[in-house]
Amino acid sequence: MIKLLKAEKRIRKKELSQSLSPNSYKTFEKALLSSPNSSFLWIKYAAFSLDNSGYEKSKEILIKALNTIVQTEEREKLNIYLALMNLESSRGSEESFEKTIKWALSVNDHEKILKHKALKLLKKGKIEDCENTLRYVCKKYSKNIENWESILRFYMKDLVDNDKFDEISRRAEQALKDSVEIRKRIGVLEYQHGSSEKARTIFENLLSEKPKRSDIWLVYLNFEEKNSGVEQVRDLYERVLAVKFSMKVRRMFENKKELYEHGRKHKDRCT
């Protein structure tokens, strides 16, 4: 029954996206009569209002949405609070932004609201406030790997502070039960925003400890295909195909290698 209800919501959202092309307040009000709990529709309405009537009217619509959506639709209401935070961050005052955050925290999951607050602070260029918020979230919700990944990305990409990145990396490994997963994500961050050499070292160390972890091999191969020469990638495929995986996993890597070689041939023909 729960799966059916979720599927019905997805279908309704898709239908609204495809069929609704409102061009007036009347159109939105009519649509909301049949779907009063749709945060998707309310947010679209608020965006329309922002473009046509400005900040105050858009805010009024989002507050109306919070008063209209039933209490049991927690995810829908949360979406509205996040949209209201977005609005206050981009168009409101510092006071109204902080007031909205306090309001959202009083009725929603703190972790979700604080993570969104950090995103808004970063976008506003409030680097120190963003850092403090991210560090607080990691301290308060230390078992959530997503929180550690967020602050690590912040230190590598936004603040570019290697010392703090290393500090948080150590703390994350200590706080999480599965240090392999966070190390894998650190390797990905190195590929994306740091040093490919450091990333390779991380993945090689992981594979020396967990040679049969197909997920580590898969991520490593994906990034090496983008960052290394053909011979290095082929050597890596030889290594992974020498590991005693199940037939299903081996076939996956064989197919991946074929796709890589096919892509190389196509690229060679085009150059």
N, C-alpha and C positions, 0 to 999 in steps of 0.2 A: 504493500500500500504506500509506504514512504517513497519507494522508488517511482511509483506511478505519479505521485504528487510532484516529485522533483522533475520528472519528465514533462509533466503538464506545464509546470512553470517555465521550463526551458522553451517549450513550444510556443507558449503565450508570448514570451519575451522575443522570440524570433519573429513571430507574426507581427508584433508591434513594430519591430525594427524594419521589417520588409514593407508593411502596408501603410504605416502611419507617416504621412508627410504633412504635418500641420503647418498652417500659415496664419493662424490667428489664435487669440486667447479662447475664443469660442470652441474651436476645434479641440484644443487640449482639454478644456473643461468637460466637453462631451465624452472624450476618450476616458477621462478619469472617473467618470460615473460608472463605467463598466469595469475599470481596473484601478480601484482606489488604493490598493496596496502595492502597486508597482513602483518601486523606487526608480527603475529605469525611466518610466514615463514622467515621473515628477521631476527628475533631474533634467530630462530633456526639455521639459516645460520651463524650468528655471533658467536653463541656458538660452532658450528662445527669448525669455523675458529680459535677461541680461543684455542681449543684443539689441532689443527693441525698446526697452523702458529703463534699463539701468539697474544698478546695484540694489537699491531699496526694494524694488518690486520683485527681483529675483530672490532676495532674502525672505521676503514675505511669503513667497510660494513654498520655499523649503520649510519654513516654520509651519505653514499650513499642512504640508505633507506629514510632518512629525505629529501633528494633532489629529491627522486623518488615519494614517496607517495603524492597524490594530496592534496591540501590545505583543501578541504572539508572533508577529512577523519581525523577529529581532534582527535578522540579516538585512531586511528591507529598511528598517529604521536606522541601522548602523550606516548603511549606504548614504542615507540622507545626512546624517551627522558628518560623515566624511566630506560630502559635497559642500556642506555649510562651512566646514573648516577651509576647504579650497577657496570658497568665495571670500571669506573673511581674510584669508591670507593674501589674495590677489587684489581685492578691491576695498576691504575694510581697513579700519585703524588697528594699531597694535593692541589697543585696549579691547576692541571688539573681538579680535583674534584670540586673545588670552581668555576672554569671557566665554567664548564659544568652546574652547578646549576644556575649561572647567565644567561647563554644562555637559559636554559629551562624556567626560570622565565620570560624572555623577550617575550616569545611567547606562554606560557601556563597559565592555571589557577594557580594562586599563591598558593592557599590553597593545592591543590593536590601535587604540587612540594615540598612545605615545609614539608608536612606530610611524604613524601617519603624521604626527606633529613633527617628528624629526625630518621627514621628507619635505614638509613645507618650510621648515627653518632653513634647510639646505638650499632650497630653491630661492629663498629670500636673501641668501648670502650670509645668514647668521651662523657662521661656522662654529663658533665657540658654544653657542646654545645648542646647536645640533649635536655636537660632540658630547656635551653634558647629558643630553637626553638619551643618546645611544648608549652611553656608559651606564646610565641608570637602568635602562631596560635590560642590559646584559647582566647587571648585578641582581636585579629583581627577578628576572626570568632566565636564569642561567642554563636551564636545561633545554632551551629552544635553540637549536643550531642555526635557525634563520637569523636570530638576533646577532649571533657572533659573526655570521657571514656579512651582515649589513654593516657592522662597525669596521670589520676588516676591509671591506670595499671602500668605506669612507676614508680610512687611513691611507689606503694605497692610491685611490683614484682622486679624491677630493682634497684631502689635507696633505697628502704625499709626505707622510712622516714614517720612515722606516723603523725607527726605534719604537714608536707606539704600536706599529703593526706587529713587530716581533713580540712585544709585551702581551698584546691581546691574543696573539697566536698561542702563546704558552698558556695563558689563562683559559682559553677555549679548550685546549687539549686536556687540561686538568678538570674542567667543569663537566665535560661531556663524557658519557660512557663509551661512545664509539669515537675514539680519536682518529680512526682511519677516515671516517667520512669528512670530518672537518679538515684534515690534512689534504684530502682530495680536493675539497673546495678551495683551499688555499692555493693549491697547484693551479687550479682553473683561474683564480684571480691573478696569479703570476703571468699566466699566458695572456690574459686579457689586458692587464694594466701594468705589468711589471717586467720581469726577466724570463725569457723562454728557457734559458739555461737553468735558472733556479727551479722553474716548473718541472723540467726534465729530471732534475735531481730528486725532487719531491716524489714524482711518480715512480722513478726507479727504486727509491727506498721503500715505497709502498708495495711495489711488486716483489721486492726481495722478501718482504714479510708475508704478503698475501698473494702468492703467484697464481692462485686459481680464482681470484676475484675478477670475474668477467666485466663487472661494471667499471673497475679501475682501468683495465685494458681498453675498454670501449672509449672512455673519456680521453685517455692518453692518445689513442690512435686518431681520434677526431681532431685533436689540436695539433698533433704532429703532421697530419695531412696538410694543414694550413701553414705550418711554421717551419717545416723541414724539407730537405731535398728528397727526390724520388728514392734514391738508394737507401737513405736512412729509414724512410717509411717502409720500404720493402723488407729491410732487415727486421723491423719491428713486427711486421706480419709473419715472417718466418718464425720469430720467437713465440708469438701468440699461438700459432698453429702447431707448435711443438708441445704445447701444454695439453695434458690429458683432461680435456673437458668432455661433457656429455655430447652425444652426436648432435643434439639440437643447438647447443652453444657453438660447437665447432662449425656447423653449417652456417650459422649467423656470421661468423668471422670470415668464412670462405666467400660468402656472398658479398660481404663488405669489401673484401679485397678485390673481387671481380669488378665491383662498382668503381673502386678507386682506379683500377687499371683502365677501365673503359673511359673514365673521365680524363685520364692522362692522354689516352690515344686521341680523344676528341680535341683536347687542348692542343696537342701537337699538330693535328691537321689544320687547326685554325691559325697557327703561328708560322 
